């Protein structure tokens, strides 16, 4: 880390501690004592996660401890992450990744992919982002996509000659992680915030966009162009060149081993269940956990107790539990909803100013996501859509769709559980994800959102 980066991080940490101390010592912004105490803890947690001044899992553990000591929220809310399907999907994903690596199946798949996409770094990044988009149409769970693609991406990185800690390996991980998540916001059924938006809109406002309508409105810019932007930004932030002959092992045997066959069957069944979860109503987490437990059965499975102890990084589980508990505490305290209401009151919404209204509504969604995490944005803002529509003169459906522009532009990794899970599965720091998110947000503000505005105007939404 450069000298200026260190100074900037220390400044950010100092500012975070100062603001949290001020909130704790004397309630500000019209908050009562309990709300101010909760806000101080949330600000401190966000600042420490964003700067990485402490290891992420340690910040999460401190957050949970202080939340209990300060009585910010009851234990079921603070520790809700440990009962969350997301945590168990991370746990299962770590085991599946270990099995994919141990059996050599990941290396076999990676060799086939490497023949096509490792000849150039751009092709490698673009190929992984493209695979993530294709999986987004097939698998409704971004966490499931991450659990499937990250171990394979790591094998591909090895075949491309990228060692752990190299810029190329980091770029490959970012391409797989962001490819599974960011373009998926443009596909209605591909992630949780989209479905929360549709469900709450149907329940509260009796408005429901169709699959095709949603895809036409969002995919050209938020899906396709943003995917291209991802590849360009990753190649710019983490430049490298592939060295496919540097670490490529001798040609592997053609016949699948017994362990590879077992793993392939288990993964095929899991993938089928993930793709059909709208029919079987099984959470991707429990499908993944079942697959992981099968692979650990004595004498029948693949992962021995010793391999389990040595190969599983439990730090990532505590971090994910903290992120989920953070969202639950924000929801319980009502601070996210309070902040959104305040923004709605001060926004310069007025009929006849579509550009200003478009920018204002996008901004309120983006900023709300910092305090509620991404799935909380539609839960907080959808009840306000009618009021915002009346103030702006836009249709309720248009106001609802602007939420997508905001919650698809995260600023910090903790806002998106799939991104956190992906980086933890890959054993990468969150700082590269933070850099990419901030760069993507800037590019979105200066290029993609203006293009989105023109596209919406062309379609008659504004």
N, C-alpha and C positions, 0 to 999 in steps of 0.2 A: 504494500500500500504506500502511495506517495506521501511526501511530507504534507502537501496541501490537503490530501484526502484525510489524513490523520487529524489535522487541525479542524477540518470541517466536521468530522465525526465527533471530536471532543466538544466542539461548539454546540452541535445538535444535542448531545447528551446533557450538557450543562443547561441548555434552554429547556429541555424536557424536565429535568429535575427541578428547575426554578419554577416552571409553570405548575408542576404537580404539587410542589411545596406550597405555592401561593393558594392553590385550590384547597389544599388540606387545612391550611392555617386559617383561611378566611374565605367563606363561600363567595364565588363570583358569578356574574351573568345571571343573577336571579335564582341560583340554585339554593336549595335548603342544605342543611348540614350533611344529611345522609347522601344526597345526590352529589354534593361537592366531594365527599370522601370517595365515592365510587368513581367520579370523573377523574380525580387525582390518580387513582390506581390504574385506570384505563389509559390515561395519557402516559404514565410511566411505562406501562407495558408496551404500548405502541412504539414509544421512543426507543426502548431497549431492543425490541424486535427489529425495528427499521435500521438501527445503527449497528446491530450485531456486537455491541460492547460486551455482552455476555453470551455464552453459548445459548442457542435458542431454547433447548430443553430446560436449561437452568432458569432462564427468564420465565418460562411457563410454570415451573415449580414454585418460584417466588410469587408469581401472580396468584396461584391457587392458595398458597399459604397466607398471603396478606389479605386475600379476599375473605378467608375464613376468620382471621384474627380481627379484621376491621368490620366483620359482619355486613359486608357489602351485599351478599346474597346467600341464600341457604345452600347447604352442601349439595343437594341434588342438582342445582344449577352450576355451581362452581366445578363439580366433578362430573358433569354430564358427558364430557368427552370420553370418559372411560366406558360408558355404555353406548356410545355412538357407533353406528355401523362404519363410519369413516375410519375410526381407530382400528377396528378389527379387519378392515380391508387393508390397511397399512401392514398390520401384523401378518395377514395372509399373503400379501404381496411380497413381503420380505422372504417368506418361506418359498413361495413360487419362484422368486428370482434366484434364490439359492439353489433350488432344484434345477432350474434351467441352466445355471452355470455349471453345477456339479456333473450333470449327466452329459453335457456336451451338446444338448439339443439347441441351446441358444447359439453356440458356435456354428452348428450346422446351418441353422436358419440364417445366421449372419453371413456365412460364406455365400449363400445364394443371393442375399441382398447385396453383398459387397461386389459381386460380379457386375452388378448393374449401376450402383450408385457411388462407389468409392473412387472412381477415376478422377473426380474433382470435388473439392470441398463444397462448392455451391450445389452440385448435384446431390451430395450426401445430405446436406441440410434440407434442400427442397424435397428430396425423397421422403425423409422422415416426417416433415410437416404434412406432405401429401398423404402418407399412411395415416397420420392422425386424423385428417379430415375424412378420409374414407371410413375409418372406424367410427367417427362421429355420426355418420349416417346409419351405421349398423348397430352400434352399441349405445344405449341411452345413458349410460353412466360414465362420466368423465373419469371417475376414480377407477372404474373397471378398465378403461382404455389405458390409463397410466400404468396400472398393475401389469397389463399385458405387454405394453410396448417398451417400457423403460429397460427391463432386463435384456430384451433383444437389441435395443439401441446401444447398450453398453458393450455387447458382443460385437456389434457392427463397428463401434469406435475402436475396439481392439484390433479388428481386422484392417481398419484404415490406418493403423499405426499410431494411434493416440494413447499415450500413457496416462494413468491417473494424475491429476494435477495440471495436465496440459490444457492449453486454450482450446484445442480441437475437441478434446473430450467434453469440456464444459459446453462448447457450442453444440455438440451432438445431443447432450442431455437437454439443453434448452430447446432445441428444435423438436425433440420428442415430447417434452413436457408441455410446451406452449402450443405445439401442433395439436395435441389432444384436447386443449382447453379453449384457447382464444378464438379460433374460427368457429368453434361449436356454439358460440353465442348466437350465431346467425342461423342455426338449425333448431327448430322449435323443440324437438324432443331430446336434444343432446345433452342437456345439463340441468342442474337443480334450479338456478335462478329463473331460467325460462319457464319451467313448469310451475314454479311458485307464482310467477307473474300471470300465467294463463289461468291457473286455478283460482287465485284471488280475484282476478278480473271477472271470471264467470260467476263466482259466488257473490261478490259485492256489487258489481256493476252490470252483470248480465251481458258482458261483451266478451267475445271470443274470436281472436284471429284464426284463420284457417292455416294449415301447414304450408300450403303453396303461397298464400298471401304473405306470411311471415318470411318465407324463404326469399321471395322476390324482393321484398323491401330491404332485407338485411344482408343477404349473402353476397351480392356483387361487391359491396364495399367492405362490410365488416367481416365477411368470410374470405373471399378471393383476394382482394387487394391487401387486406391486413395480413394474410398468409405470406404474400410476396414481401410485404414490409418486414415481417418477422425474419425471413431468410436474409434479407439485405442487412438488417440491423445486427443479427447474430454474427454474420460474416464481418461486419465492420467492428463490432465490439470485441470479438474473439477470433481474429484472423488466424488462419493456419493453412496448411496444405496436407493433403492425404499422402500417406506413405504405405500403400497397401502391400508392398513386398517386404516391408521392414519387420513386421511381426507375424506375417502369415505362416501358420504351421504347415507341415507336410499335409498332403491330401488325405483327408480322413477316410476311414472305412465307409463303404457304401451302405452296408447293412446296419439298420438301426439296432442298437443294443436293447436288452430287455428293459432297462431303466428308461431309455429314450422312448420306447413304445408305450410304456405305462404313462409317462409324463405327457406324451402327445395325446393319448386317449383322454386323460384327465382334463387337459387344457381344452381339447375339442368339446367335451361335454360342458365345461364351464363357459366357454365362449358361446355355445348354443343357448345355454340358459341365460347368459347376459343379454344376448340379442333378442330374446323372447320374453324379457321380464315384464312387459306390458300384459302378457297373457298368463304367465305362470305366477306373477306377483311375488317372486322371490327377490329379496334384496341382493344386489351384487356382492355385498359384503359376506352374506351367509353362504352364497355359492362359492366364493373364494375361500372362506374358512373351511368349508367341507372339503374342497380340493386340497388345501394345505394339510388338513388332518389325515386324509387318505395317504398322502405322500410321506407322512411320518409314522405310519403303522409299523410296528415291529415285524421284521422278516418280510413283510409284503411291500413296504414303502421304500423311499429313496433316501430320506434324510434321517441320519442316526442322531441319537441324543447328543453325542459329542459335537457333531456338525451343527446342530441346532444351537448349542451353547456358544460355539465359537463364531457362527456366521450371522447371528441376528443382532442388529443394532437397536437396543431398547431405548436409546436416547430419542429416536424419532417418534416413538410412541408417546412419550411424555410431552414432546413438543406439539404433536397433533392434538392430544387431549387438552392442552392449554389453549390452543387456537379455538377449539370447539367450545370449551368452557367460557372463553372470552366472549364469543357471540351470544351465548346463553345469558351471561351476566349483563351484557348491554341490553338485551331484550327485557330481562327481568327488571332492571332499574328504570327502563323507559327513557333513557337518555338519548337513544337513537331516534325514537319517535319525536321527542321534544325538539331535538335539533332540526329534524326535517320540517316540523311545523313552523319553526322560526324562519327557516330558509324560505318556505312557501309564502310567508307573510311579507318578506322583504324583496322577493324577486320582482323585477320590473316587467311584469306580464301585462300586456294590453292588446286588444284586438287591432289588427292591421299592421302588426310588426312581426311577421313570421320568423325572420332571421334572429331577432332578439329573443323571441319566445323560445325558439329552437335551442339557442345557446344556453338560455337560463335553465330550461328544463333538463338539458343534458348535464349542466353543472350541478344541479341539486341532486341528481342521481349519482353522479361521480363522487361528490363529497359525502353523501349519506353512506356510501359503501365503505368509507374509511372507518366509520363508527359502528356500523352494523355487520360488516363483512358482506360479501356479494349476495348470498341468498336472502339476507335481511332487507335488501333494498326494495324489492317489490312488496314485501310484507308491510313495510313502513309507508311507502309512497302510494300504493294503489288506493287506499282509502281517501287520499287527498286528490285523486285524479279528477273527480267531478268539479271540485273547487278550482283547481288549476285550469281546467278546460273552460270554465265560465269566465275566469279572469283573462285568459289569453284569446278566447274566441276560436280556439282550435277544437277539433272533435275529441271526445274522450278517448277514442282508440288511438289517435295520434299522440296524445299526451302519454298514454300507456306505453306506446312504442318508443318514446324518447328515453324511457327507463333503460332500455337495452343498450343504447348508446353510452349511458353512464356506467352501468355495471359491467360492461364489456371492456372498460378502460380502468383496470385496477392500478393503484399506485404502489401498493406494498404487497409482498407475497402472502402475508398472513390473511389477507382478504379472501384468498382463494385456496380452499383446502386441497383441491387436486394439484395445484402448483407446489404447495408445501409437501404433499405426499410424494410427488415426483422427485423433488430435489433430495428428500430424505432417502428414498429408495435408491437413488443413484450415489448417495454418500457425498453430495455436493453442498457447499455453503449456499445460503439464501442470498448472499450479496450479488452473485451474477444475475439471479432472477430479478432482484431489485433494480439493478442497472438496466436490464432489458425492459422492465415495466415502465420505468421513468422515461427511457428513450422512446418507447412505443407511445406513451402518453403525449409526449411533445410532438411526435410525428402525427398522431391522431388529431391534435389540436390545430396544427398548421396545415394539414393536407387532407386527412381522411374524413374528418367531420365536415369541412367545407364541401368535399365531394359528396358526402352523404346528404347534406342539405340540398345540393343541386339534384341529386337522384330522387329525393323525396318530392321536390318540386315537380320534377318531370313526371312522376307517378301520380301527382295530384293529392298527395298527403298533406301538403302545406299550402 
